[in-house]
Amino acid sequence: MAFLVFDFDVHTFFKFPSILGPTLGAVSTTVFLFLILKLVKNLFQTENKNKELQHEKVVNELTYLKSQLNPHFLFNALNSIYFLIKKDQDKAADSLAKFSEMLRYQLYECNEDKIQLEQEILYLNNFIEIAKLRLERDTLLEIDIEDELKGLEITPLVLIPFIENAFKHIAENEKGESFIKIKIFAVGNQLECLVSNSINPSFQQTEKSGGIGLHNVKRRLALSYPDKHELELDKTENTFSSSLKITLS
């Protein structure tokens, strides 16, 4: 006897060919969903791996760039302190202590991605005190660095190339002027570093003359502060200047 359920013959309904289609359909749907989930998982894993590799690449590049500090300053600083010993031993001892602090800072305190801004400022002040030992007596040196720069962090050694560049390339211009002007201050979390120095009209910034330092810091700024900094370099007939603005955390 055959039973009709909603006009379907029960015996016919449960025959193998009748249930094959729905069964295969269900299995196919399950397999398809599994493959989609597997694909999504693989995409996430690949993306995370790429991010890790990119981060590692940036860290390695920053480490390399930080290591490219100018060795000429090391030689000049020691040379200046050596000659100062014969003239003023107390001043020479003070300069040597500042130089020791600089080396300690570079070797041990610059290994973090970010450091306290006040530590960087102390390093800059020590650098200036030692670098000015080689300046001529009639050189105008204007330093205006804000003292109270607490609560902010900065990538280490991104300011020093601009100051180092000024001391390295200072020269009397055609007006007979020789000067270096440095101004560093913060408004909220916006840090500004303004540096200018007199140059000879024939001065050309090249990698051999120290331009590699500026090229280096441009790359570091791009890696550390993408879309969070503004850098302007300007050369007139008698002056080379840099203006850097960084939005700090």
C-alpha positions in Angstrom: 0.0 0.0 0.0 1.3 3.4 -0.8 0.6 6.5 1.4 0.2 9.9 -0.1 1.6 12.8 2.0 0.8 16.1 0.4 0.4 14.3 -2.9 3.9 12.6 -2.6 4.2 8.9 -2.7 6.1 7.9 0.5 7.9 4.9 -1.2 8.9 7.0 -4.1 10.0 9.9 -1.8 12.5 7.7 0.1 14.0 6.1 -2.9 17.8 6.7 -3.2 17.6 8.8 -6.4 15.1 11.1 -4.8 17.3 11.9 -1.8 20.6 12.0 -3.6 20.2 15.6 -4.9 19.4 17.2 -1.5 22.1 15.2 0.2 24.8 16.2 -2.3 23.6 19.7 -2.1 23.9 19.8 1.7 27.4 18.2 1.5 28.5 20.7 -1.2 27.3 23.6 0.8 29.2 22.4 3.9 32.4 21.9 1.9 32.0 25.2 0.2 31.6 27.0 3.6 34.6 25.1 5.0 36.8 26.2 2.0 35.6 29.8 2.4 36.5 29.8 6.1 39.9 28.2 5.3 40.6 30.8 2.7 39.7 33.6 5.1 41.9 32.1 7.8 44.8 31.9 5.3 44.3 35.4 4.2 44.4 36.7 7.8 47.5 34.6 8.5 49.2 35.9 5.4 48.3 39.5 6.3 49.6 39.1 9.9 52.8 37.6 8.6 53.3 40.5 6.1 52.7 43.0 8.9 55.3 41.2 11.1 57.8 41.2 8.3 57.1 44.9 7.5 57.5 45.8 11.2 60.7 43.9 11.4 62.0 45.6 8.3 61.2 49.0 9.7 62.9 48.2 13.0 66.0 46.9 11.3 66.1 50.0 9.0 65.7 52.4 12.0 68.5 50.5 13.8 70.7 50.9 10.8 69.9 54.5 10.4 70.6 55.3 14.0 74.0 53.7 13.7 75.0 56.1 11.0 76.1 58.9 13.3 78.9 61.2 12.2 82.2 59.8 13.4 83.8 63.2 12.6 82.2 64.7 15.6 83.8 62.0 17.8 87.3 62.9 16.5 86.7 66.7 16.6 85.3 66.5 20.2 88.2 64.5 21.5 90.6 66.8 19.7 89.0 69.9 21.1 89.0 68.5 24.7 92.7 67.5 24.3 93.8 71.1 23.4 91.5 72.5 26.1 93.3 70.5 28.8 96.4 72.8 28.2 94.3 76.0 28.5 91.6 75.3 31.1 91.6 71.9 32.9 88.4 72.5 34.8 86.5 73.4 31.5 88.2 70.4 29.9 87.0 68.1 32.7 83.4 69.5 32.4 83.5 69.0 28.6 84.8 65.4 29.0 81.9 64.7 31.4 79.4 66.0 28.9 81.0 64.0 26.2 80.8 60.8 28.4 77.1 61.5 28.9 76.6 61.8 25.2 78.3 58.4 24.5 76.3 56.8 27.3 73.1 58.2 25.8 73.9 56.9 22.3 75.0 53.5 23.5 72.5 52.6 26.2 69.5 55.0 26.2 68.7 55.1 22.5 67.6 51.5 22.1 63.9 52.2 22.6 61.6 53.3 19.9 60.6 56.4 21.9 62.3 58.2 24.8 61.5 61.2 27.0 62.0 64.4 25.1 63.9 66.0 28.0 66.5 63.3 27.6 66.9 64.2 24.0 67.2 67.9 24.9 69.9 67.2 27.4 71.8 65.3 24.7 71.4 68.2 22.4 72.7 70.7 25.0 75.7 68.6 25.7 76.4 68.4 22.0 76.2 72.2 21.6 78.5 72.8 24.6 81.2 70.6 23.1 80.7 71.6 19.4 81.0 75.3 20.2 84.6 74.8 21.5 85.7 74.8 17.9 83.8 78.0 16.9 85.6 81.3 16.3 85.3 83.9 19.0 83.4 86.3 16.8 80.7 83.7 15.9 77.2 84.6 16.9 75.6 81.7 18.7 71.9 82.0 19.6 70.4 79.1 21.5 66.8 79.1 22.6 65.8 75.6 23.8 62.7 75.4 26.0 63.6 73.8 29.4 60.2 72.5 30.4 59.6 69.9 27.8 58.2 67.1 30.0 55.6 64.5 29.4 56.4 64.1 25.7 58.2 61.3 23.9 60.3 61.4 20.7 62.2 59.0 18.5 65.8 59.4 19.6 68.4 61.2 17.5 66.0 62.8 15.0 66.9 66.4 15.9 70.7 66.1 16.2 71.4 66.0 12.4 70.1 69.5 11.9 72.2 70.9 14.7 75.2 68.9 13.7 74.8 70.1 10.1 74.8 73.8 11.3 78.0 73.4 13.3 79.7 71.5 10.5 79.0 73.9 7.7 79.0 77.3 9.3 81.1 79.8 7.4 81.4 83.5 7.0 79.0 84.7 4.3 79.7 87.6 1.9 78.6 90.0 4.6 81.3 88.8 6.9 78.7 87.3 9.3 79.2 83.9 11.0 76.3 82.6 13.1 74.3 79.7 14.3 70.7 80.0 15.6 68.8 77.2 17.2 65.3 77.4 18.6 63.4 74.4 20.0 60.0 74.6 21.7 56.7 72.8 22.0 53.1 74.0 21.8 50.9 71.2 23.2 52.2 68.0 21.6 53.6 69.9 18.6 57.4 70.2 18.7 59.2 72.7 16.5 63.0 72.7 15.8 64.4 75.7 13.9 68.0 75.8 12.9 69.9 78.2 10.7 73.6 79.0 10.0 75.6 81.3 7.8 77.2 79.7 4.7 79.5 80.7 2.0 77.6 81.6 -1.2 79.3 78.7 -3.0 78.2 76.1 -0.4 76.6 73.0 -1.9 75.0 70.4 0.3 76.2 67.0 -0.8 76.4 63.5 0.8 80.2 64.0 1.0 79.8 67.3 2.8 77.3 65.8 5.3 74.1 65.7 3.3 73.9 62.0 4.1 72.9 63.0 7.6 69.9 64.9 6.4 69.0 62.2 4.0 69.2 59.7 6.9 66.9 61.8 9.1 64.4 62.3 6.4 64.1 58.5 6.1 63.8 58.1 9.9 61.1 60.7 10.1 59.2 59.0 7.3 59.3 55.7 9.1 58.7 57.0 12.6 56.3 59.9 11.9 54.4 59.2 8.7 51.9 62.0 8.1 52.9 63.5 11.5 55.8 65.8 10.6 56.7 68.7 8.3 60.3 69.3 7.2 61.4 72.3 5.2 65.0 72.9 4.1 66.0 76.2 2.6 69.2 77.6 1.2 69.6 81.3 0.4 72.7 83.0 -0.8 74.0 83.4 2.8 72.0 81.1 5.0 71.1 77.4 5.2 68.0 76.7 7.5 65.8 73.9 8.5 62.4 73.9 10.0 61.0 70.7 11.5 57.5 70.2 13.1 56.6 66.9 14.7 53.4 65.8 16.3 54.5 63.9 19.4 52.7 61.4 21.6 
